[in-house]
Amino acid sequence: MSTKNPFYVPPPTDYQDFGTGKFLISYAGRDIKVSFNGGNSWQYLPTHVDLGNPSTKLEVNESLNSDNKTITVPDGILWEIKHIFFQYSTTATSGSRSVHLQLLDDGDDVIYNASIQTVGANSWIKANCNSSVSSIDTTANWPWVNLPEIKLRPGYSIKIFAWDVIDSNDDIDVQLLMNQYHGFKKKDLIVDASQLLISYDFNLYPTEQEVQIVKLD
C-alpha cells in the first residue's frame, strides 16, 4: 500500500536557474518554490509577509472644470484607502446628475462601483472604510459611501466621474487619505546549492511576492 508524501511539493512549470554556489535569497510573500539540487526536489520558502509601518498620505486632484478624476497607485507602492472626500460643484444647468466612484485594477477592469445620485446643485460626498453606513446613504448634499477594505497595488486606480455630463463646467475636487506602504520588508536566507532554481510570479509584486538573489561566491 502506497501513501502520498505530505511534504511533497510538485515541481513548477516555470522557474529561474541561478546555477551553483552560495546565495543570499532576500524574499517576501508566500508560495515561492525553491530547489537547491537542480529540480530533484522542491520546497516552499517559509511564508514571510511584513509590510512594515505605513505612512499617512493625502492625495489631491483639484484641476478645474473636470468632472472625471482618476488617481493611480505608483510603482512600488501599496495604498490602503481610509477616506475619500470629493466635492461635486455644478453650474445652474438643469439635469439629473449622478457620480460614480470606481476602483479599477491594473487592466482597467472595475472591481468596485458605487453610484451616487446627487440631490442638490452641489454635493459633498464622503467615502469611508468601515463606516456605519451599510452601503450608500443619499442624504441631500452629503451622501456617504461605505468602501470595502482593500490594499490597492501598483497600477490600480480610484476613478470618480459624472455619469451623465450635463455641463462641461461642472467640477469634481478629490481628496484621498490613505495608508501608504512601500512594499514588503524582506527576509534574508543564505543557502548553498548544487543548482539553485526558484519559481515565483513577477506579476504578484509587490503585494504578494518579491524575490532578490545575490551570488556570494
Secondary structure, DSSP 8 states (H G I E B T S, - for coil): -----TT-----S--EEEEEEEEEEEEEES--EEESBTTSS-EE---B------EEEEEEE--TT-SEEEEE--TT-EEEEEEEEEEEE--S-----EEEEEEE-TT--EEEEEEEE--SSSEEEEEEET-S-SSEE--TT--EEEE---EE-TT-EEEEEESS-S-TT-EEEEEEEEEEE-S---EEEEEEEEEEEEE--GGGTTTTEEEEEEE--
